[in-house]
Amino acid sequence: MDLVGLTEYLVKNIVKNPDEVEVTLTENEKEKIVNVKVADDDMGVVIGRGGKVANSIRNIVQASAYINKLGHVRVNIDTK
C-alpha cells in the first residue's frame, strides 16, 4: 500500500465525514510530505487528546515508509 492510500485509510476510518478527507503527496529533495485535509468537525478526532491520534498516524506512516525504503516522510494535518 502506498503512503497516500495508507494515510487515507487510517484517517477515513476515524472521522465522521470520510467523504471530506483529502490526502495528497508532495516531494522535495529531502523528504516526502503527506498532506491531510479534514472537515472542521473532524479535526479534534484526528488530533486526539494531547495529539496522541495524530502522532500515532504519523508513526504508522513513517514506519511504512521506513520498511519500504521510501526515505523521510512528514505528515501535515489541516482543515479544509
matplotlib code that plots the C-alpha trace (Angstrom):
import matplotlib.pyplot as plt

x = [0.0, 1.3, 1.7, -1.4, -3.6, -2.4, -2.9, -6.3, -7.4, -6.4, -8.0, -11.2, -11.9, -11.8, -13.7, -17.4, -17.2, -15.0, -16.1, -14.4, -10.9, -8.3, -4.8, -2.1, 1.7, 4.3, 8.1, 11.2, 14.8, 14.8, 11.5, 8.0, 5.2, 1.7, -0.9, -4.2, -7.2, -10.3, -13.6, -13.6, -15.8, -13.3, -10.1, -10.4, -10.9, -7.9, -5.6, -6.9, -6.2, -2.7, -2.1, -2.0, -4.0, -2.1, 1.2, 0.0, -0.9, 2.5, 4.3, 2.4, 3.1, 6.7, 7.2, 5.6, 8.0, 11.0, 10.0, 9.5, 12.7, 11.0, 13.0, 11.9, 8.2, 6.3, 2.5, 0.7, -2.9, -5.1, -8.7, -10.3]
y = [0.0, 3.4, 6.2, 8.2, 5.0, 4.1, 7.6, 7.9, 4.5, 5.4, 8.8, 7.9, 5.2, 7.6, 10.6, 11.3, 12.8, 10.4, 11.9, 15.2, 13.7, 14.6, 13.2, 14.3, 13.7, 16.2, 15.7, 17.8, 16.9, 16.0, 14.3, 13.3, 15.3, 13.7, 16.5, 15.5, 17.8, 17.0, 18.8, 21.3, 19.0, 16.1, 18.0, 17.2, 13.5, 13.3, 15.2, 13.4, 14.3, 15.7, 14.9, 11.1, 10.1, 12.4, 11.1, 7.5, 8.2, 9.8, 6.8, 4.3, 6.2, 6.8, 3.1, 2.1, 4.4, 3.0, -0.6, 0.2, 2.3, 5.5, 7.9, 10.5, 11.3, 14.1, 14.2, 17.5, 17.6, 20.6, 21.6, 22.5]
z = [0.0, -0.9, 1.7, 0.4, 0.5, 4.0, 5.4, 3.7, 5.1, 8.7, 8.7, 6.9, 9.5, 12.5, 11.2, 10.9, 7.4, 5.4, 2.1, 3.1, 3.7, 1.1, 1.2, -1.2, -1.5, -2.4, -2.6, -2.3, -2.2, 1.5, 2.2, 1.2, 2.7, 3.1, 3.4, 5.1, 4.9, 7.0, 7.8, 10.7, 12.8, 12.5, 13.4, 17.1, 16.4, 14.1, 16.5, 19.7, 23.3, 23.6, 19.9, 20.5, 17.5, 15.2, 16.5, 16.0, 12.4, 11.8, 13.4, 11.3, 8.1, 8.9, 9.8, 6.5, 4.6, 6.5, 5.8, 2.1, 2.0, 0.9, 2.9, 5.4, 5.5, 7.2, 7.8, 7.9, 9.2, 8.4, 7.9, 4.5]

ax = plt.figure().add_subplot(projection="3d")
ax.plot(x, y, z, "-o")
ax.set_aspect("equal")
plt.show()
